[in-house]
Amino acid sequence: MSAPAKPTREYLAAPISKVGPLAWIKANLFNSWYNSALTIVILLGLFSVVQPFFRWA
């Protein structure tokens, strides 16, 4: 008697929209218009604070 053959499985990669850093950013920072606006305002504020520091340094 031979052992039963194991079924082979094809593993598919997860869709790029479901995993990775871009998916995390979209799900957590841009999931609503309010979060999108808040994220952009905070990024602009950080940019306006950090840019002069690098110009000074």
Distance bins in CASP14 RR format, pairs under 12 A and 6 or more apart:
PFRMAT RR
TARGET T0000
AUTHOR 0000-0000-0000
RMODE 2
METHOD distances of the structure
MODEL  1
12 18 0 0 0 0 0 1 0 0 0 0 0
13 19 0 0 0 0 1 0 0 0 0 0 0
13 20 0 0 0 0 0 1 0 0 0 0 0
14 20 0 0 0 0 1 0 0 0 0 0 0
14 23 0 0 0 0 1 0 0 0 0 0 0
15 22 0 0 0 0 0 1 0 0 0 0 0
15 23 0 0 0 0 1 0 0 0 0 0 0
16 22 1 0 0 1 0 0 0 0 0 0 0
16 23 1 0 0 1 0 0 0 0 0 0 0
16 26 0 0 0 0 0 1 0 0 0 0 0
17 23 1 0 1 0 0 0 0 0 0 0 0
17 24 0 0 0 0 0 1 0 0 0 0 0
17 25 0 0 0 0 0 1 0 0 0 0 0
17 26 1 0 0 1 0 0 0 0 0 0 0
17 27 0 0 0 0 1 0 0 0 0 0 0
18 24 0 0 0 0 0 1 0 0 0 0 0
18 26 0 0 0 0 0 1 0 0 0 0 0
18 27 0 0 0 0 1 0 0 0 0 0 0
19 26 0 0 0 0 0 1 0 0 0 0 0
19 27 0 0 0 0 0 1 0 0 0 0 0
20 26 0 0 0 0 1 0 0 0 0 0 0
20 27 0 0 0 0 1 0 0 0 0 0 0
20 28 0 0 0 0 0 1 0 0 0 0 0
21 27 0 0 0 0 0 1 0 0 0 0 0
21 28 0 0 0 0 0 1 0 0 0 0 0
21 29 0 0 0 0 0 1 0 0 0 0 0
22 28 0 0 0 0 0 1 0 0 0 0 0
22 29 0 0 0 0 0 1 0 0 0 0 0
22 30 0 0 0 0 0 1 0 0 0 0 0
23 29 0 0 0 0 0 1 0 0 0 0 0
23 30 0 0 0 0 0 1 0 0 0 0 0
23 31 0 0 0 0 0 1 0 0 0 0 0
24 30 0 0 0 0 0 1 0 0 0 0 0
24 31 0 0 0 0 0 1 0 0 0 0 0
25 31 0 0 0 0 1 0 0 0 0 0 0
25 35 0 0 0 0 0 1 0 0 0 0 0
25 36 0 0 0 0 0 1 0 0 0 0 0
25 39 0 0 0 0 1 0 0 0 0 0 0
25 43 0 0 0 0 0 1 0 0 0 0 0
26 32 0 0 0 0 0 1 0 0 0 0 0
26 35 0 0 0 0 0 1 0 0 0 0 0
26 36 0 0 0 0 1 0 0 0 0 0 0
26 39 0 0 0 0 0 1 0 0 0 0 0
27 35 0 0 0 0 0 1 0 0 0 0 0
28 35 1 0 0 1 0 0 0 0 0 0 0
28 36 0 0 0 0 0 1 0 0 0 0 0
28 38 0 0 0 0 0 1 0 0 0 0 0
28 39 0 0 0 0 1 0 0 0 0 0 0
29 35 1 0 0 1 0 0 0 0 0 0 0
29 36 1 0 0 1 0 0 0 0 0 0 0
29 37 0 0 0 0 0 1 0 0 0 0 0
29 38 0 0 0 0 1 0 0 0 0 0 0
29 39 1 0 1 0 0 0 0 0 0 0 0
29 40 0 0 0 0 1 0 0 0 0 0 0
29 41 0 0 0 0 0 1 0 0 0 0 0
29 42 0 0 0 0 1 0 0 0 0 0 0
29 43 0 0 0 0 1 0 0 0 0 0 0
30 36 1 0 1 0 0 0 0 0 0 0 0
30 37 0 0 0 0 1 0 0 0 0 0 0
30 38 0 0 0 0 0 1 0 0 0 0 0
30 39 1 0 0 1 0 0 0 0 0 0 0
30 40 0 0 0 0 1 0 0 0 0 0 0
30 43 0 0 0 0 0 1 0 0 0 0 0
31 38 0 0 0 0 0 1 0 0 0 0 0
31 39 0 0 0 0 0 1 0 0 0 0 0
32 38 0 0 0 0 1 0 0 0 0 0 0
32 39 0 0 0 0 0 1 0 0 0 0 0
33 39 0 0 0 0 0 1 0 0 0 0 0
33 40 0 0 0 0 0 1 0 0 0 0 0
34 40 0 0 0 0 0 1 0 0 0 0 0
34 41 0 0 0 0 0 1 0 0 0 0 0
35 41 0 0 0 0 0 1 0 0 0 0 0
35 42 0 0 0 0 0 1 0 0 0 0 0
36 42 0 0 0 0 0 1 0 0 0 0 0
36 43 0 0 0 0 0 1 0 0 0 0 0
37 43 0 0 0 0 0 1 0 0 0 0 0
37 44 0 0 0 0 0 1 0 0 0 0 0
38 44 0 0 0 0 0 1 0 0 0 0 0
38 45 0 0 0 0 0 1 0 0 0 0 0
39 45 0 0 0 0 0 1 0 0 0 0 0
39 46 0 0 0 0 0 1 0 0 0 0 0
40 46 0 0 0 0 0 1 0 0 0 0 0
40 47 0 0 0 0 0 1 0 0 0 0 0
41 47 0 0 0 0 0 1 0 0 0 0 0
41 48 0 0 0 0 0 1 0 0 0 0 0
42 48 0 0 0 0 0 1 0 0 0 0 0
42 49 0 0 0 0 0 1 0 0 0 0 0
43 49 0 0 0 0 0 1 0 0 0 0 0
43 50 0 0 0 0 0 1 0 0 0 0 0
43 51 0 0 0 0 0 1 0 0 0 0 0
44 50 0 0 0 0 0 1 0 0 0 0 0
44 51 0 0 0 0 0 1 0 0 0 0 0
45 51 0 0 0 0 1 0 0 0 0 0 0
45 52 0 0 0 0 0 1 0 0 0 0 0
46 52 0 0 0 0 0 1 0 0 0 0 0
46 53 0 0 0 0 0 1 0 0 0 0 0
47 53 0 0 0 0 0 1 0 0 0 0 0
47 54 0 0 0 0 0 1 0 0 0 0 0
48 54 0 0 0 0 0 1 0 0 0 0 0
48 55 0 0 0 0 0 1 0 0 0 0 0
49 55 0 0 0 0 0 1 0 0 0 0 0
49 56 0 0 0 0 0 1 0 0 0 0 0
50 56 0 0 0 0 0 1 0 0 0 0 0
50 57 0 0 0 0 0 1 0 0 0 0 0
51 57 0 0 0 0 0 1 0 0 0 0 0
END
